[in-house]
Amino acid sequence: MTTPHELPEPLVLAVAPHESGMRLDAWLVARIEGMSRARATDHLTDGHVTLVQGPKNAKLKPSLQVNKTMVLRVAVQPRPELSAEPEALPLTILYEDDDLLVLDKPPGLVVHPAAGHESGTLVNALLHHAPQMQGLGGVEVRPGLVHRIDKDTSGLLVVSKNERSMQKLAADFAAHRLERRYVAIALGNLPEAQLTVRSLHGRHPVDRKKFSGRVKEGKAAVSHFTVLARSPLTTLVVCTLETGRTHQIRMHLAEMGHPIAGDALYGGQRSHPRTERTARDLPWLAKIQRQALHAYARGFRHPRTGEMLRFVLDWPADLLEVARGLYGDDAALPGLDQAVWQGGPAVPKS
């Protein structure tokens, strides 16, 4: 348990002129790394934010609008420790042996426990399915995970079941020695049939829930895009990751001006005027209830045998109808006949 003597020194932060008018909770999120709206509210409610300079009658509540005269002291509190408990939740397992699993993650399922999602996650289900994974990798809430996909992204997820497998797969992921392909429905028409985006990757300077390539410092992020089909309002694109940063595909497409359809965080929920040209697409776009992003191919060497494995997963049900409506036969994903698992011709689907 963290004692008061182990807490970091309080932060003393001045409101910049361009920040005037922001809600206090949003300002705290923007200024403090790792702060969420919920944590900001807790800090305010529990008295961990105090006014050093500014209007004396200002009541420090989440909705307060900050202004440039204000200086605040924030005693940042440690995050509550999270743990993952086994839960009998359904899993769609495409492949399993003593070393690893390959799963079909549905949209809407959080991968591991975090603030606001302490239970009901993929990790809770994995611990019920394979109890020996508890504490794997020394990370209580992410045992066996060598990569993640966002809550509202569907598709393939590779999970280790033992330390040796985890170390080998993690090394391969870090060295980019594997295949990671996604398919996305992007808004607008990408200018080229093939393009590569190289950027830095870091927290967005204003909206801390987002990431941006337009930062001064950060890790390298590289995405390769291939256009499969187009419609009046959208582009169907295969995204191959060279690096695997958080929100990488969503960030790169959005900063090109082509956010993923349905992606509320990155601007993918646009209103389009109904014209003769757009009328065909509008009913299909209205059916998209989450970011239209699907992890459809994973290729890697088995951590124990060295055998090359390749898994592919066709469109999920919620996007299949939309893709066919927008692109017809061109919605077919490439390489679905090229899966290999233990020498077999295809991945079993459940």
Secondary structure, 3 states (H helix, E strand, C coil): CCCHHHCCCCEEEECCHHHCCCEHHHHHHHHCCCCCHHHHHHHHHCCCEEEEECCCCCCCCCCCECCCCCEEEECCCCCCCCCCCCCCCCCCEEEECCCEEEEEECCCCCCCCECCECCCCHHHHHHHHCHHHCCHHHCCCCCCECCCCCCCCEEEEEEECCHHHHHHHHHHHHCCCCEEEEEEEEECCCCCCEEEEEEEEEECCCCCCCEECCCCCCEEEEEEEEEEEECCCEEEEEEEECCCCCCHHHHHHHHCCCCECCCCCCCCCCCCCCCCCCCCCHHHHHCCCCCCEEEEEEEEECCCCCCEEEEECCCCHHHHHHHHHHHHHHHCCCCCCCCEECCECCCCCC
